[in-house]
Amino acid sequence: MQEVKNLVNQQLDALLTDETDLTANMANASALLNQSLSDINWVGFYNYSEANDELILGPFQGNVACMHIKPGDGVCGTSFVNQKPLRVPDVNQFAGHIACDANSKSEIVVPIYKDGKGIGVLDIDSPSLDRFSADDEKQLVEFVEVFTSHID
């Protein structure tokens, strides 16, 4: 496994060690990010259901959220299909944005894949425009790499 430099990512690695339940790991990972990141109003996971071909709401911290997202729809579905992180400085300028919370102004999504298989996405919203930087993206990609290393 790669060297983990960021403190939050080190905490995640320690938190998930010896735990194999995906739901429990997503719950604790979202709680860790919620207490560690400033200026966010939603953080959580959408799990990919191959049987339904959709992303389904998983563990999260924040207001109630959209429960079903088709791959390719919105920021989450686009990131998942493209298998690339997606930073959106102003969600109102993103064609096809799914507005689960009108207070969200910017968003970052990191897709989660393990051995080429889609697991889901990590989604974080902020009430501020242009909240997420390139450095945030880098750290969250590493966060997802650490998270994925604990998926059997």
Backbone bond lengths (Angstrom), bond angles and torsions (degrees), N, CA, C in turn:
res aa  C-N    CA-C-N  psi(-1)  N-CA   C-N-CA  omega(-1)  CA-C   N-CA-C  phi
1 M - - - 1.449 - - 1.528 109.50 -
2 Q 1.309 115.52 148.14 1.453 120.25 -178.78 1.523 111.59 -68.46
3 E 1.318 115.26 159.40 1.463 119.72 176.07 1.521 108.38 -72.04
4 V 1.314 116.20 129.40 1.460 121.84 179.93 1.523 108.06 -98.97
5 K 1.333 116.45 118.64 1.463 120.80 -174.35 1.519 112.78 -98.46
6 N 1.304 118.24 -35.13 1.455 122.86 -176.17 1.534 110.05 -73.66
7 L 1.328 117.25 134.84 1.461 121.86 -176.70 1.527 112.28 -60.22
8 V 1.320 118.24 -43.43 1.466 120.74 179.68 1.528 109.93 -61.89
9 N 1.312 116.83 -39.68 1.460 119.91 179.53 1.529 111.40 -69.73
10 Q 1.317 116.93 -33.28 1.466 120.40 173.65 1.529 110.04 -65.74
11 Q 1.325 116.03 -41.34 1.463 120.37 177.84 1.532 110.37 -62.73
12 L 1.322 116.72 -41.94 1.461 120.11 178.10 1.522 110.85 -60.63
13 D 1.309 116.63 -46.52 1.461 121.09 -179.94 1.529 110.53 -57.06
14 A 1.327 116.70 -45.97 1.468 120.63 179.51 1.529 111.16 -66.11
15 L 1.319 116.00 -40.99 1.464 121.64 -178.48 1.529 112.34 -62.56
16 L 1.334 116.65 -38.01 1.466 120.53 -174.79 1.528 113.93 -91.47
17 T 1.310 117.24 -8.77 1.457 120.45 -179.49 1.526 110.14 -58.03
18 D 1.326 115.78 129.02 1.468 125.24 178.39 1.527 114.02 71.97
19 E 1.331 118.60 6.35 1.468 120.64 174.41 1.516 108.43 -106.93
20 T 1.314 117.44 126.71 1.463 120.95 -176.15 1.527 113.55 -109.81
21 D 1.327 118.31 -7.82 1.459 120.02 -177.80 1.533 110.30 -77.44
22 L 1.320 116.25 119.83 1.463 121.71 -175.55 1.524 111.62 -62.30
23 T 1.321 117.15 -42.67 1.469 120.14 -178.85 1.525 110.81 -64.79
24 A 1.319 117.17 -44.56 1.467 120.39 178.36 1.526 110.52 -61.48
25 N 1.315 116.72 -41.27 1.463 120.37 -179.39 1.522 111.40 -67.55
26 M 1.325 117.52 -39.25 1.468 120.21 177.07 1.527 110.88 -66.08
27 A 1.322 116.55 -39.35 1.464 120.26 179.76 1.527 110.76 -62.40
28 N 1.322 116.75 -48.89 1.460 119.24 -179.80 1.520 112.54 -69.32
29 A 1.324 117.37 -35.54 1.465 120.17 178.10 1.527 110.97 -64.52
30 S 1.333 117.40 -42.15 1.467 119.32 178.94 1.528 110.86 -68.08
31 A 1.336 117.73 -37.25 1.460 120.33 177.36 1.532 110.92 -65.16
32 L 1.331 116.38 -40.99 1.463 120.66 178.36 1.524 111.19 -60.64
33 L 1.320 116.98 -45.67 1.469 119.49 179.09 1.522 110.81 -66.77
34 N 1.319 116.91 -39.28 1.464 120.36 -178.97 1.531 111.22 -61.13
35 Q 1.320 117.41 -38.52 1.472 119.61 -179.86 1.524 112.33 -83.52
36 S 1.332 117.43 -14.65 1.466 120.60 -175.26 1.521 114.31 -100.72
37 L 1.312 117.79 -25.41 1.462 121.26 -176.78 1.524 110.85 -99.45
38 S 1.304 115.96 141.59 1.463 120.66 176.69 1.527 109.40 -97.68
39 D 1.313 114.55 158.63 1.464 122.15 173.09 1.529 112.89 57.89
40 I 1.330 116.09 44.14 1.460 120.74 172.64 1.527 108.46 -125.53
41 N 1.330 116.44 154.23 1.460 119.36 178.30 1.535 112.38 -125.22
42 W 1.327 117.06 0.54 1.471 120.50 176.33 1.524 108.56 -162.41
43 V 1.319 115.50 136.09 1.463 120.85 175.13 1.518 107.31 -148.29
44 G 1.314 115.87 131.27 1.455 118.21 178.59 1.504 112.96 178.57
45 F 1.314 112.99 -168.01 1.456 121.46 -173.62 1.515 111.68 -122.12
46 Y 1.310 114.62 148.13 1.462 122.72 165.15 1.520 105.99 -117.63
47 N 1.320 116.24 130.21 1.466 122.43 179.87 1.516 109.67 -96.29
48 Y 1.316 115.98 138.32 1.461 119.63 177.81 1.527 109.90 -83.29
49 S 1.338 115.47 126.95 1.455 122.07 174.08 1.526 107.62 -104.51
50 E 1.327 115.66 108.87 1.461 119.61 179.11 1.526 110.57 -64.78
51 A 1.315 117.14 -37.73 1.471 121.64 -178.79 1.526 111.60 -60.77
52 N 1.345 116.65 -38.12 1.469 121.11 -179.43 1.520 113.30 -99.60
53 D 1.332 116.32 -7.19 1.460 123.00 -174.51 1.523 110.95 48.30
54 E 1.360 114.23 57.82 1.450 119.76 177.77 1.518 109.80 -156.72
55 L 1.313 113.68 159.61 1.462 120.99 172.37 1.522 106.99 -89.95
56 I 1.330 115.92 129.47 1.456 121.67 -177.96 1.525 109.18 -116.48
57 L 1.317 116.05 135.62 1.451 122.49 -178.73 1.519 111.04 -50.48
58 G 1.331 114.99 130.12 1.458 122.16 175.92 1.513 109.67 -116.06
59 P 1.324 117.23 -161.28 1.461 121.21 -179.99 1.533 111.82 -58.37
60 F 1.344 115.20 139.67 1.464 119.99 -178.75 1.511 110.31 -156.76
61 Q 1.329 114.59 170.11 1.460 124.43 173.07 1.524 106.51 -126.07
62 G 1.329 117.27 124.83 1.455 120.43 179.06 1.507 112.00 140.54
63 N 1.327 114.91 -166.89 1.459 121.07 178.79 1.523 110.98 -69.13
64 V 1.340 115.16 165.43 1.459 119.24 176.56 1.521 109.06 -53.27
65 A 1.342 115.61 152.98 1.466 120.01 -171.72 1.520 111.64 -136.71
66 C 1.309 114.91 166.41 1.459 121.50 173.39 1.527 108.11 -60.74
67 M 1.317 116.46 140.96 1.457 119.38 -174.23 1.523 114.17 -99.24
68 H 1.329 118.39 -27.31 1.462 121.58 -176.41 1.528 109.37 -131.87
69 I 1.327 116.42 128.32 1.467 121.96 177.91 1.527 108.02 -132.70
70 K 1.298 116.26 126.31 1.468 121.17 177.43 1.530 109.91 -76.27
71 P 1.325 117.54 139.85 1.469 119.66 174.55 1.528 110.01 -53.33
72 G 1.314 115.89 131.38 1.457 121.91 -178.36 1.518 113.17 97.02
73 D 1.343 117.61 -15.05 1.463 121.01 -179.74 1.530 110.45 -93.97
74 G 1.324 115.63 139.88 1.456 120.57 176.24 1.518 112.93 62.76
75 V 1.316 115.62 -171.94 1.460 121.53 -178.98 1.530 109.68 -69.50
76 C 1.339 116.35 -44.14 1.474 120.17 -178.72 1.524 111.56 -63.05
77 G 1.312 116.86 -50.06 1.462 120.36 -178.36 1.512 113.14 -65.00
78 T 1.336 116.52 -35.06 1.467 121.10 178.36 1.522 110.69 -67.59
79 S 1.319 116.88 -46.08 1.465 121.42 178.73 1.530 110.09 -61.14
80 F 1.330 116.20 -43.03 1.461 120.79 -178.53 1.531 111.15 -62.34
81 V 1.315 117.41 -47.75 1.472 121.89 -178.27 1.527 111.08 -66.01
82 N 1.332 117.03 -41.56 1.464 121.01 -178.46 1.524 113.04 -79.58
83 Q 1.338 116.06 -11.89 1.466 122.31 -179.63 1.523 111.68 55.60
84 K 1.338 115.19 39.35 1.465 121.92 179.34 1.525 109.27 -140.98
85 P 1.338 116.19 146.27 1.467 118.91 174.70 1.525 109.92 -61.16
86 L 1.314 115.32 150.96 1.454 120.11 -179.18 1.525 108.57 -136.66
87 R 1.346 115.41 118.23 1.462 122.51 175.54 1.516 108.09 -104.44
88 V 1.316 115.91 127.22 1.461 120.67 -179.46 1.527 108.35 -121.31
89 P 1.341 117.36 107.84 1.468 120.36 -176.60 1.532 113.59 -67.91
90 D 1.348 116.60 -29.42 1.470 121.62 179.01 1.521 107.53 -141.87
91 V 1.326 116.02 104.17 1.475 119.86 -175.24 1.523 112.05 -62.42
92 N 1.328 117.92 -24.83 1.462 120.21 179.40 1.527 112.18 -71.37
93 Q 1.325 117.10 -13.65 1.461 121.62 177.33 1.535 111.88 -97.91
94 F 1.324 117.36 -0.04 1.466 121.71 -178.88 1.523 108.57 -93.51
95 A 1.330 115.96 113.21 1.472 120.40 -179.30 1.527 109.53 -59.60
96 G 1.320 115.66 126.91 1.459 119.97 178.35 1.513 114.56 85.26
97 H 1.323 117.88 9.75 1.465 120.34 178.70 1.525 109.97 -57.29
98 I 1.323 116.09 136.62 1.456 122.04 177.54 1.525 106.75 -98.12
99 A 1.306 116.90 113.15 1.466 121.40 -175.80 1.525 110.25 -89.15
100 C 1.315 116.36 92.79 1.468 120.85 175.57 1.523 110.03 -79.91
101 D 1.329 117.18 -35.01 1.463 123.31 -179.06 1.522 107.51 -134.96
102 A 1.319 116.53 115.60 1.468 121.25 -178.03 1.522 112.43 -62.33
103 N 1.335 117.85 -17.92 1.468 120.93 179.40 1.523 112.75 -78.53
104 S 1.321 118.25 -15.10 1.470 120.93 179.92 1.522 109.65 -74.69
105 K 1.326 115.06 129.56 1.472 120.64 -178.80 1.526 112.74 -114.35
106 S 1.338 117.28 -29.93 1.465 120.69 177.23 1.520 108.17 -138.11
107 E 1.344 114.81 163.05 1.463 119.56 -171.75 1.521 110.18 -153.56
108 I 1.326 114.75 149.22 1.459 120.97 170.88 1.523 107.48 -134.37
109 V 1.316 115.41 137.03 1.466 121.58 179.28 1.524 108.35 -131.17
110 V 1.337 115.52 134.82 1.460 121.75 176.52 1.525 107.64 -122.02
111 P 1.337 117.36 120.66 1.467 119.51 179.61 1.528 110.92 -71.57
112 I 1.316 115.02 151.39 1.459 121.21 179.41 1.526 108.40 -118.78
113 Y 1.327 114.71 115.36 1.466 122.10 177.98 1.518 108.18 -128.85
114 K 1.322 116.41 143.35 1.471 121.75 176.37 1.518 107.56 -132.71
115 D 1.325 116.52 120.19 1.466 122.54 -179.42 1.533 111.27 52.02
116 G 1.342 116.04 41.68 1.451 121.70 177.57 1.516 115.38 79.75
117 K 1.319 117.82 -1.93 1.464 121.98 -179.00 1.518 109.87 -100.28
118 G 1.333 117.25 130.72 1.454 121.94 179.33 1.512 111.68 -71.31
119 I 1.316 116.42 124.70 1.466 122.98 178.49 1.528 109.82 -100.55
120 G 1.332 116.46 -40.19 1.455 121.27 -178.35 1.504 111.65 157.92
121 V 1.331 116.14 -150.61 1.465 121.52 178.53 1.518 110.17 -142.25
122 L 1.327 114.91 152.98 1.459 123.19 166.39 1.522 105.85 -99.06
123 D 1.323 117.00 127.99 1.458 123.00 -175.42 1.520 109.07 -125.20
124 I 1.339 116.65 131.46 1.461 121.13 177.58 1.525 108.64 -134.17
125 D 1.335 115.62 131.19 1.459 122.63 179.22 1.521 109.91 -115.21
126 S 1.340 115.04 153.73 1.456 121.40 176.54 1.527 109.50 -133.52
127 P 1.338 116.95 147.41 1.453 120.04 174.58 1.533 113.02 -79.44
128 S 1.334 116.69 -0.07 1.468 121.80 -179.88 1.521 111.00 -108.95
129 L 1.308 116.22 144.92 1.456 121.20 174.47 1.526 109.79 -67.72
130 D 1.316 116.70 144.58 1.465 123.71 172.88 1.534 112.74 52.18
131 R 1.334 116.61 42.48 1.471 121.94 -176.98 1.526 112.94 -71.66
132 F 1.334 118.37 -32.28 1.457 121.46 -168.56 1.523 111.74 -102.24
133 S 1.334 114.89 127.27 1.457 121.97 -177.50 1.526 110.67 -97.94
134 A 1.333 114.95 173.31 1.468 120.26 174.79 1.525 109.98 -62.20
135 D 1.332 117.20 -35.16 1.466 120.26 177.77 1.530 111.07 -67.32
136 D 1.336 116.76 -40.76 1.469 119.99 175.00 1.526 109.82 -57.35
137 E 1.319 115.98 -45.00 1.465 120.48 -179.97 1.523 110.93 -59.78
138 K 1.318 115.96 -45.82 1.470 120.45 179.80 1.530 110.65 -59.31
139 Q 1.327 116.81 -46.05 1.466 120.96 -179.20 1.530 111.57 -66.34
140 L 1.321 117.16 -37.35 1.470 119.95 179.95 1.522 111.77 -73.87
141 V 1.318 117.39 -32.07 1.475 119.88 173.50 1.527 108.69 -63.18
142 E 1.332 116.96 -43.26 1.460 120.18 176.61 1.532 110.65 -63.73
143 F 1.325 117.02 -39.50 1.466 121.84 177.62 1.534 109.90 -57.18
144 V 1.325 116.16 -46.20 1.460 120.73 179.29 1.533 110.51 -66.70
145 E 1.324 117.82 -36.44 1.474 120.31 176.33 1.526 110.72 -62.31
146 V 1.326 116.63 -43.24 1.465 120.46 177.64 1.527 109.10 -64.12
147 F 1.328 116.10 -46.42 1.471 120.85 178.78 1.530 110.51 -56.91
148 T 1.321 116.80 -48.33 1.460 122.08 -177.53 1.525 112.11 -63.71
149 S 1.323 116.62 -31.10 1.470 119.28 179.38 1.527 111.69 -65.46
150 H 1.316 117.31 -15.21 1.466 121.39 179.18 1.524 112.68 -100.23
151 I 1.328 117.61 6.18 1.461 121.16 176.10 1.513 108.23 -92.65
152 D 1.327 116.31 126.96 1.478 120.28 178.53 1.509 111.09 -80.35
